[in-house]
């Protein structure tokens, strides 16, 4: 019986879509809003120096140039958690890829479309139940008028349910694969087994296909995600504490210190709940081991 690694992990996502062009083609054709006669037929991976840099190193980016009748270019990424800077970074990377097409031998009319496909593991749009978001540069008065160049598809994975797109079976299978396959799964569902591309992607996720060093890198990635999540929680709590201090008289250092203490305490508790060791909690709180144990004891944690 197989044991699968989570395809949303940086190492696995890049191996599936960054090393297997047949899987990437099938994935893009299933999820992108293409006209029937404009599907991708082959891909060429960009040289490393042409891949847009991301300021948040935990984000997975696989950048490819797809060869079809229009020589379109694609940026595909798996985003584990939502950040306020996400929109800016996505537009920046797409714009950078668009501009890089132009050198001294090219004219502006030869510039081709750049698509961004972002799979998000956290929800960002609280106003709608829609999980699939397609953005273009449009005329606000007449949305049928589109300026070509940049297009963005953002998919909120947690909102996705198969029944929402019953007519797109391949898209359903790929999104189910990303959402469901992981360390708790021991047997691939029959409908995934029967699809040659999904079953191949699942084989790549088999833990037996990885060395001890690669598995250690896999675990380190999840550690970094948990640390980031914990620190984000602490930042949010600190912001709440500071907000409550607005209006207090200047010089209330005692109140400020109390707020900082509460923030550290929440950070210790969240760190423990997220599976961090005593040494790891020490590294991002700077508290002594004795103080951490005392805090955990007060909250009934060991």
C-alpha positions as CSV (number, residue, x, y, z in Angstrom):
1,X,0.0,0.0,0.0
2,X,1.4,3.4,-1.0
3,X,2.1,6.3,1.2
4,X,1.7,9.6,-0.5
5,X,3.4,13.0,0.2
6,X,1.4,16.2,-0.1
7,X,1.6,17.6,-3.7
8,X,1.2,21.1,-2.3
9,X,4.6,20.9,-0.7
10,X,7.3,22.9,-2.6
11,X,9.5,19.9,-3.4
12,X,6.6,17.7,-4.7
13,X,4.8,20.5,-6.6
14,X,8.0,21.4,-8.5
15,X,8.8,17.8,-9.2
16,X,5.4,17.1,-10.7
17,X,5.0,20.2,-12.8
18,X,8.5,21.4,-13.2
19,X,10.0,18.1,-14.4
20,X,7.1,16.5,-16.3
21,X,5.9,18.6,-19.2
22,X,3.1,16.1,-20.1
23,X,1.6,16.6,-16.6
24,X,2.0,20.4,-16.8
25,X,0.3,20.5,-20.2
26,X,-2.6,18.4,-19.0
27,X,-2.9,20.5,-15.8
28,X,-3.0,23.8,-17.6
29,X,-5.4,22.7,-20.3
30,X,-7.8,21.5,-17.6
31,X,-7.7,24.6,-15.5
32,X,-7.1,27.6,-17.8
33,X,-9.9,29.5,-19.6
34,X,-8.8,28.5,-23.1
35,X,-10.8,28.6,-26.3
36,X,-11.1,25.0,-27.7
37,X,-8.7,25.7,-30.5
38,X,-6.0,27.2,-28.4
39,X,-4.9,24.4,-26.0
40,X,-1.3,23.9,-25.2
41,X,0.5,21.3,-27.2
42,X,4.1,21.5,-25.9
43,X,6.0,23.4,-23.3
44,X,9.5,24.8,-22.9
45,X,10.8,25.5,-19.4
46,X,12.3,28.9,-18.9
47,X,16.0,29.2,-18.1
48,X,16.6,29.7,-14.4
49,X,17.7,33.3,-14.9
50,X,14.4,34.2,-16.5
51,X,12.2,33.0,-13.7
52,X,10.7,35.9,-11.8
53,X,12.1,36.2,-8.3
54,X,9.7,36.1,-5.3
55,X,10.4,38.0,-2.2
56,X,8.6,35.3,-0.1
57,X,10.8,32.3,-0.5
58,X,8.3,29.8,0.8
59,X,6.1,30.4,-2.2
60,X,6.4,27.7,-4.9
61,X,6.8,29.1,-8.4
62,X,7.2,26.9,-11.5
63,X,7.7,29.3,-14.4
64,X,7.2,27.9,-18.0
65,X,6.9,29.2,-21.5
66,X,4.3,27.3,-23.3
67,X,4.6,26.7,-27.0
68,X,1.3,26.9,-28.9
69,X,0.1,28.9,-31.9
70,X,0.5,32.1,-29.9
71,X,3.7,31.4,-27.9
72,X,2.0,32.2,-24.6
73,X,3.9,32.2,-21.3
74,X,2.7,30.9,-18.0
75,X,3.6,31.4,-14.4
76,X,2.2,28.6,-12.2
77,X,2.4,28.7,-8.4
78,X,1.1,27.0,-5.3
79,X,0.5,29.5,-2.4
80,X,0.2,27.8,1.0
81,X,-1.1,30.8,2.9
82,X,-2.6,34.2,1.9
83,X,-0.7,37.4,2.5
84,X,-1.8,41.0,1.9
85,X,1.1,41.5,-0.5
86,X,0.0,38.7,-2.7
87,X,-1.8,40.7,-5.4
88,X,1.1,43.1,-5.7
89,X,3.6,40.2,-6.1
90,X,1.5,38.4,-8.7
91,X,1.1,41.5,-10.8
92,X,4.8,42.3,-10.4
93,X,6.0,38.8,-11.5
94,X,3.6,38.7,-14.5
95,X,4.6,42.2,-15.6
96,X,8.3,41.3,-15.3
97,X,7.7,38.2,-17.4
98,X,5.8,40.3,-20.0
99,X,8.5,42.9,-20.3
100,X,11.3,40.4,-20.6
101,X,9.9,39.2,-23.9
102,X,11.0,42.5,-25.4
103,X,14.6,43.0,-26.5
104,X,16.2,45.2,-29.2
105,X,15.1,42.8,-31.9
106,X,11.4,42.8,-31.0
107,X,8.5,45.1,-31.6
108,X,5.7,45.8,-29.1
109,X,3.1,44.1,-31.4
110,X,5.0,40.8,-31.0
111,X,4.5,40.6,-27.3
112,X,2.4,37.6,-26.3
113,X,0.0,36.9,-23.5
114,X,1.4,36.1,-20.0
115,X,-1.0,34.0,-17.8
116,X,-0.6,33.5,-14.1
117,X,-2.2,30.5,-12.4
118,X,-2.2,30.6,-8.6
119,X,-3.5,27.8,-6.5
120,X,-4.3,29.2,-3.1
121,X,-4.5,26.9,0.0
122,X,-6.2,29.7,2.0
123,X,-9.3,31.7,1.1
124,X,-8.9,35.4,0.3
125,X,-12.3,36.4,-1.1
126,X,-14.8,36.4,1.8
127,X,-17.5,38.1,-0.3
128,X,-18.3,35.1,-2.6
129,X,-18.5,31.3,-2.6
130,X,-16.8,31.2,-6.0
131,X,-13.5,29.4,-5.9
132,X,-12.4,30.3,-9.5
133,X,-11.4,33.9,-10.2
134,X,-10.4,35.0,-13.7
135,X,-9.0,38.5,-14.0
136,X,-8.3,40.5,-17.2
137,X,-7.6,44.2,-18.1
138,X,-11.1,45.3,-19.1
139,X,-13.1,48.4,-19.9
140,X,-15.2,49.1,-16.8
141,X,-18.0,50.4,-18.8
142,X,-17.9,47.6,-21.3
143,X,-16.3,44.5,-19.9
144,X,-16.3,42.8,-23.4
145,X,-13.5,45.2,-24.3
146,X,-10.2,43.6,-23.1
147,X,-6.7,44.9,-23.4
148,X,-4.6,41.8,-24.1
149,X,-1.3,41.1,-22.3
150,X,-1.9,39.9,-18.7
151,X,-4.4,37.4,-17.4
152,X,-4.7,36.0,-13.9
153,X,-6.5,32.9,-12.6
154,X,-6.7,32.5,-8.9
155,X,-8.2,29.3,-7.4
156,X,-9.2,29.0,-3.7
157,X,-8.6,25.3,-3.1
158,X,-10.5,25.1,0.2
159,X,-13.7,26.5,-1.4
160,X,-13.5,24.0,-4.2
161,X,-16.1,21.2,-4.3
162,X,-16.5,18.8,-7.3
163,X,-20.2,19.5,-7.7
164,X,-19.5,23.1,-8.5
165,X,-18.1,22.3,-11.9
166,X,-19.6,19.0,-12.9
167,X,-19.0,19.6,-16.6
168,X,-15.2,19.9,-16.2
169,X,-14.2,16.5,-15.1
170,X,-10.5,16.8,-15.7
171,X,-10.3,20.1,-13.7
172,X,-12.2,18.4,-10.9
173,X,-9.7,15.5,-10.8
174,X,-6.7,17.8,-10.7
175,X,-8.1,20.0,-8.0
176,X,-9.2,16.9,-6.0
177,X,-5.7,15.6,-6.4
178,X,-4.2,18.8,-4.9
179,X,-6.7,19.0,-2.2
180,X,-7.1,15.3,-1.1
181,X,-3.8,13.5,-1.7
182,X,-1.4,13.6,1.3
183,X,0.1,11.7,4.1
184,X,-3.2,10.4,5.4
185,X,-4.1,8.8,2.1
186,X,-3.1,5.1,1.5
187,X,-5.0,4.3,-1.6
188,X,-5.8,6.5,-4.6
189,X,-9.5,6.9,-5.4
190,X,-10.5,4.8,-8.4
191,X,-11.4,7.7,-10.6
192,X,-7.9,9.1,-10.1
193,X,-6.3,5.7,-10.8
194,X,-8.1,5.5,-14.1
195,X,-6.7,8.8,-15.4
196,X,-3.2,8.3,-16.7
197,X,-2.0,11.8,-15.9
198,X,-3.4,11.9,-12.3
199,X,-2.1,8.4,-11.6
200,X,1.3,9.3,-12.8
201,X,1.3,12.4,-10.6
202,X,0.3,10.2,-7.7
203,X,3.3,7.9,-8.4
204,X,5.6,10.9,-8.2
205,X,4.1,11.6,-4.7
206,X,4.9,8.1,-3.4
207,X,7.2,8.4,-0.4
208,X,9.3,5.5,-1.8
209,X,10.5,7.6,-4.7
210,X,12.4,10.0,-2.4
211,X,15.7,9.8,-0.7
212,X,16.2,10.5,3.1
213,X,17.7,13.9,2.2
214,X,14.7,14.8,0.1
215,X,12.3,13.7,2.8
216,X,14.1,15.9,5.2
217,X,13.7,18.8,2.9
218,X,10.0,18.0,2.6
219,X,9.7,18.2,6.4
220,X,11.7,21.4,6.6
221,X,9.3,23.1,4.2
222,X,6.3,22.2,6.4
223,X,8.3,23.4,9.4
224,X,8.9,26.8,7.7
225,X,5.2,27.0,6.9
226,X,4.2,26.3,10.5
227,X,6.7,28.9,11.8
228,X,5.4,31.5,9.4
229,X,1.8,30.7,10.4
230,X,2.7,31.0,14.1
231,X,4.5,34.3,13.6
232,X,1.6,35.7,11.5
233,X,-0.7,34.8,14.4
234,X,1.6,36.6,16.8
235,X,1.8,39.7,14.6
236,X,-2.0,39.8,14.4
237,X,-2.4,39.5,18.2
238,X,0.3,42.2,18.7
239,X,-1.7,44.5,16.4
240,X,-4.8,43.9,18.5
241,X,-3.0,44.7,21.7
242,X,-1.5,47.9,20.2
243,X,-4.9,48.9,18.9
244,X,-6.4,48.6,22.4
245,X,-3.6,50.8,23.7
246,X,-4.6,53.7,21.4
247,X,-6.0,56.5,23.5
248,X,-4.2,55.6,26.6
249,X,-2.0,58.2,28.2
250,X,1.6,58.4,27.1
251,X,4.1,56.7,29.3
252,X,1.8,53.7,30.2
253,X,4.9,51.4,29.9
254,X,3.3,48.9,32.2
255,X,0.3,48.4,29.9
256,X,2.7,48.1,26.9
257,X,4.8,45.5,28.7
258,X,1.7,43.6,29.6
259,X,0.6,43.5,26.0
260,X,4.0,42.2,24.9
261,X,3.9,39.5,27.5
262,X,0.4,38.4,26.4
263,X,1.6,38.3,22.8
264,X,4.6,36.1,23.7
265,X,2.3,33.8,25.7
266,X,-0.1,33.4,22.7
267,X,2.9,32.7,20.5
268,X,4.2,29.9,22.8
269,X,0.7,28.3,23.0
270,X,0.2,28.5,19.2
271,X,3.7,27.1,18.6
272,X,3.0,24.1,20.8
273,X,-0.4,23.5,19.1
274,X,1.4,23.6,15.8
275,X,3.8,20.8,16.8
276,X,7.0,22.8,17.5
277,X,9.5,21.5,20.0
278,X,10.7,23.4,23.0
279,X,13.9,24.4,21.2
280,X,12.0,25.7,18.2
281,X,9.7,27.8,20.4
282,X,12.8,29.2,22.1
283,X,14.2,30.2,18.8
284,X,11.4,32.5,17.8
285,X,10.3,33.8,21.2
286,X,13.8,34.1,22.9
287,X,12.1,33.0,26.1
288,X,13.9,30.6,28.5
289,X,13.0,26.9,28.5
290,X,11.7,27.3,32.1
291,X,9.4,30.2,31.2
292,X,8.0,28.3,28.2
293,X,7.3,25.3,30.3
294,X,5.6,27.5,32.9
295,X,3.4,29.1,30.2
296,X,2.4,25.7,28.7
297,X,1.6,24.3,32.2
298,X,-0.8,27.2,32.8
299,X,-2.6,26.3,29.6
300,X,-2.7,22.6,30.4
301,X,-0.1,21.7,27.7
302,X,3.0,19.6,28.1
